[in-house]
């Protein structure tokens, strides 16, 4: 009887010693994948900017409103950056034209995505980069406008369109 | 005396046997009944729509514990979600909601300390919904990581 007890005791110790799971623990794993796609969302505040008639001696005519641009971009941290470009048409009044390059916009706000705060950017009929970057985020900037004045402009009511395109590759 | 030596010899042989194969009866005799964990599916994918939507995934958890055997279930991420381009999403951005609530609790994922996901007695089945908060600050890419569920019974 004593021998039997000894055997059971040793056997019990043996089971513990060999590390055999007694079933008191169990693990499982789940592999997780998150697919974060590139997205671009653009919102423009003011859709109409007026430049009132001013004595041509006034060198620069400020625009009637500030345009708030919100660029929501989700882009990769490396590779081709997200970009915001503006393309304009020349200002026209009947057969008269004022080149769109006489219109400038200046961004005020934090650096990060929009191009060089405080530096006027001349519009063009070809794409002009207004913002660029590899950092995802929601970027908001205020753009003020100015039209270079000149005695050479013909009388008239001129209109032009500037289109913004935000791309997240 | 001889019988005792024989028994001792058998015991020592069993003790030294590498990778000893023990039958169920031996396990039952030696320790408490086992607990088992089943998590399905074992692969989940968050599809991140435009913000501010929150991506969700669900898993079913089944704990098998004989009788009223108490158990405790924890969850640990093996690190932040990682993309091939080197971007990361912190594990703590993932939260979960467990049901039924009296067994499986809500929580925030960690890759440093196991977080309590549930506790109970006896066999239970529940569901855990994982939520990955979305915003514009996330870098684009395909992110991967692994969760480890650890079920233990005293």
Interface residues (C-beta under 8 A of the other chain):
Chain A: X2 X3 X4 X6 X7 X10 X11 X12 X13 X14 X15 X16 X17 X18 X20 X21 X22 X23 X24 X25 X26 X27 X28 X29 X30 X31 X32 X33 X34 X35 X36 X37 X38 X39 X41 X72 X73 X74 X75 X76 X77 X78 X79 X136 X137 X138 X168
Chain B: X3 X4 X7 X8 X10 X11 X12 X14 X15 X19 X20 X22 X26 X27 X30 X31 X32 X33 X34 X35 X36 X37 X38 X39 X41 X42 X43 X44 X45 X46 X47 X48 X50 X51 X55 X57 X59 X81 X83 X85 X86 X87 X89 X130 X132 X135 X136 X137 X138 X139 X140 X141 X142 X143 X144 X145 X146 X147 X148 X149 X150 X151 X152 X153 X154
